[in-house]
C-alpha cells in the first residue's frame, strides 16, 4: 500500500470548499486587479517534491481556481534556472526550493519575489555507491548536485564541510562536486562516472531502487523533527502587488492540490507518475514512486522558522551573498484562506507578513 505523508495544515474538505468560493484578499486588492490579467505563467519541476504542481495540473485544479485566466507552464530542472526566468519576467510564479528563493531576495535587496506558501518538506538525500559506507569514504570521490546554488547543492556543500572536506564551485577540493541535471546524473551514476549525488525525489529513489545506490545521508536526519522545507511557492513581488486577487486564485488551486493528495492516497501515485511521464517521456516504476512518496510531506506551511538556518548554510557553502531575508514571506493571502475555513494559520517567523 502506498504511503503519502501530508501535514495537518490542511485537513478538511471544508477548506477547499471555502477556497473555491473565494474570499476577500488580504493583500489589499482592488476590484479590477485581475481584469488586466489573461494568463498566469507558472514554473515547476517534474519532481515528486513538486507534486502539488503536478496534481494541480493533472486534476484541473488550477484551471478551476483560475476560472477565465489561462495558465501556461514552464518546466525547470533546478531552482537557479527558474529564478532567471522569474527575474526576467518570463514567469509570474514558480514552485522552487528555499535556497534560490533566498538568493533572489537578497540579491535584489528584497525587491524580486515573495514566498506565498509552502508545498513540500523532506525528500532529499545523499545517495552513493554501495561500497561507500561512511563519510570517511568520500575523500577523492565525485558527487553531483542538481545545479550550483540550488537547495540540494547547498546541503551537500555544508555537509561535506562539516565532515572536514574542502570543496569549491569549480569542482576542485577533497571531494569534487559536479552540478548536473538530474537525468544526466542518473546516467553518469549508471556509467560509473560519478560516485553519488545529493538529490530530491524521485531521483533519490531512482538511484536506490533502479541502480542499487545506498542512502548515506537522509537530509531529514539533519533537521529537528526531520522537517526541512524542500519546495515553496514563490511569486514575483510586482505581480503579487499588482494582482493579489489572481495570486489568491493560484493559491486556491495550490491548496486544493495539497488537499487532493491527502484525500486520495491510492490515486495520487498514479496521477503524479502520469504527470512525470508527460514531462520526461517515461513513467517511474511502482516501487520508485511508492518509495519517493514515503519520504515527502505535502503542506502549505513553508516552515519559515528554518530559513535563517538555510541562510547560514548558503553563506557557509559560498553560494549566496550576505543580506537580510526580512520580508521574504507574504502569507497574508494564504492565511486569509485558512482563516476563512477555520484551519490553522501558518507563521512567517518574523520574516514577513502573515496576518490576514
HELIX and SHEET records of a PDB file:
HELIX    1   1 UNK A   13  UNK A   21  1                                   9    
HELIX    2   2 UNK A   48  UNK A   50  5                                   3    
HELIX    3   3 UNK A   51  UNK A   58  1                                   8    
HELIX    4   4 UNK A   61  UNK A   66  1                                   6    
HELIX    5   5 UNK A   79  UNK A   87  1                                   9    
HELIX    6   6 UNK A   98  UNK A  107  1                                  10    
HELIX    7   7 UNK A  135  UNK A  138  5                                   4    
HELIX    8   8 UNK A  151  UNK A  162  1                                  12    
HELIX    9   9 UNK A  182  UNK A  191  1                                  10    
HELIX   10  10 UNK A  203  UNK A  205  1                                   3    
HELIX   11  11 UNK A  206  UNK A  210  3                                   5    
HELIX   12  12 UNK A  211  UNK A  211  1                                   1    
HELIX   13  13 UNK A  219  UNK A  222  5                                   4    
HELIX   14  14 UNK A  224  UNK A  226  5                                   3    
HELIX   15  15 UNK A  237  UNK A  242  1                                   6    
HELIX   16  16 UNK A  244  UNK A  263  1                                  20    
HELIX   17  17 UNK A  265  UNK A  280  1                                  16    
HELIX   18  18 UNK A  286  UNK A  294  1                                   9    
HELIX   19  19 UNK A  304  UNK A  306  5                                   3    
HELIX   20  20 UNK A  307  UNK A  317  1                                  11    
HELIX   21  21 UNK A  332  UNK A  341  1                                  10    
SHEET    1   A 7 UNK A   5  UNK A   6  0                                        
SHEET    2   A 7 UNK A 296  UNK A 298  1                                        
SHEET    3   A 7 UNK A 113  UNK A 122 -1                                        
SHEET    4   A 7 UNK A 229  UNK A 236 -1                                        
SHEET    5   A 7 UNK A  93  UNK A  96 -1                                        
SHEET    6   A 7 UNK A  39  UNK A  45  1                                        
SHEET    7   A 7 UNK A  70  UNK A  76  1                                        
SHEET    1   B 5 UNK A 176  UNK A 179  0                                        
SHEET    2   B 5 UNK A 142  UNK A 145  1                                        
SHEET    3   B 5 UNK A 196  UNK A 200  1                                        
SHEET    4   B 5 UNK A 124  UNK A 128 -1                                        
SHEET    5   B 5 UNK A 214  UNK A 218 -1                                        
SHEET    1   C 2 UNK A 329  UNK A 330  0                                        
SHEET    2   C 2 UNK A 352  UNK A 353  1                                        
END                                                                             
